[in-house]
Amino acid sequence: MDETPGLRERKKAATRLALHEAALRLAIDQGLDRVTVEAIADAANVSRRTFSNYFSSKEEAIFHGDTARLRRMLELIREQPADEEPWTVLTGAALRLTEEAYRDADAEWLTQRRMLRAHPSLATHQIAAYATVEREVAAELAKRMTGPDVALRSRVLAAVFLTTVRVAVQDWIEHPDRPLVDAVRSALAAVAPA
């Protein structure tokens, strides 16, 4: 079965990406508080209505890249063999995503991330995105676990995992003195279940 997206799906993805990139660019150039949805739509050469078809707010448009990375993490978890130990599955997915998503991160990218991460309105979107993915990661883990309290244990494991990855990435953004993959690996090893 061919899983190549059709023309319509590719156009939608391109529009979503154009809106995301315009929102990032404007937020960095002008400051998030000065950016309007109308300005983002204009910069991406689409209407305000088109913007609203893709994102509910400028913060959501800015956070789209992070949301896409979280969705990719979930895909990587689902791709792991069913008989793998849960923490091994999570660690493997995190390291692979880190290598895929942050391979080309440069000094400019880091500066942009530092500026944007400091804005309080983006924290709400980050928390919401992580909470959504956390539930889905927990559901995937529950399929791989046995014993008592699987639902609770899978939720705790998912929360610890995602918090560890988030903190490792934030720490690396602030102190990029070693490769991100090493920072993520060290953080995950530090909190690995016994």
QUIRAVEN-V260853 format. One record per backbone hydrogen bond with DSSP energy under -1.0 kcal/mol. CO is the residue of the C=O (numbers start at 1). NH is the residue of the N-H. E is the energy in kcal/mol with one decimal. If there is no record, write none. Layout:
# QUIRAVEN-V260853
co: <CO;CO>
nh: <NH;NH>
e: <E;E>
This chain:
# QUIRAVEN-V260853
co: <6;7;8;9;10;11;12;13;14;15;16;17;18;19;20;21;22;23;24;25;26;27;31;36;37;38;39;40;41;42;47;48;49;51;51;57;58;59;63;64;65;66;67;68;69;70;71;72;73;74;75;77;81;85;86;87;88;89;90;91;92;93;94;95;96;97;98;102;106;107;108;109;110;111;112;113;116;119;122;123;124;125;126;127;128;129;130;131;132;133;134;135;136;137;138;139;141;149;150;151;152;153;154;155;156;157;158;159;160;161;162;163;164;165;166;167;168;169;170;171;175;179;180;181;182;183;184;185;186;187>
nh: <10;11;12;13;14;15;16;17;18;19;20;21;22;23;24;25;26;27;28;29;30;31;34;40;41;42;43;44;46;45;51;52;53;54;55;61;62;63;67;68;69;70;71;72;73;74;75;76;77;78;79;80;84;89;90;91;92;93;94;95;96;97;98;99;100;101;102;105;110;111;112;113;114;115;116;117;119;122;126;127;128;129;130;131;132;133;134;135;136;137;138;139;140;141;142;143;144;153;154;155;156;157;158;159;160;161;162;163;164;165;166;167;168;169;170;171;172;173;174;175;177;183;184;185;186;187;188;189;190;191>
e: <-2.4;-2.5;-2.4;-2.5;-2.3;-2.4;-2.8;-2.4;-2.4;-2.5;-2.3;-2.9;-2.3;-2.5;-2.5;-2.6;-2.7;-2.4;-2.3;-2.5;-3.1;-1.4;-1.2;-2.0;-2.8;-2.6;-2.4;-1.7;-2.7;-1.3;-2.1;-2.1;-1.2;-1.5;-2.8;-1.7;-2.3;-2.5;-2.4;-2.7;-1.9;-2.3;-2.3;-2.2;-2.1;-1.9;-2.1;-2.6;-2.1;-2.3;-1.6;-1.2;-1.5;-2.2;-2.5;-2.8;-2.6;-2.3;-2.5;-2.5;-2.1;-2.6;-2.4;-2.1;-2.3;-3.6;-1.9;-1.5;-2.3;-2.3;-2.4;-2.4;-2.4;-2.1;-2.5;-2.9;-1.7;-1.2;-2.2;-2.7;-2.3;-2.5;-2.6;-2.5;-2.1;-2.2;-2.7;-1.8;-1.5;-3.1;-2.6;-2.0;-2.0;-2.7;-2.6;-1.1;-1.5;-3.0;-2.7;-1.7;-2.5;-2.4;-2.4;-2.4;-2.7;-2.5;-2.7;-2.2;-2.3;-2.4;-2.6;-2.7;-2.4;-2.5;-2.6;-2.8;-2.2;-2.5;-1.8;-2.2;-1.9;-1.6;-2.8;-2.4;-2.6;-2.3;-2.6;-2.3;-2.0;-1.1>
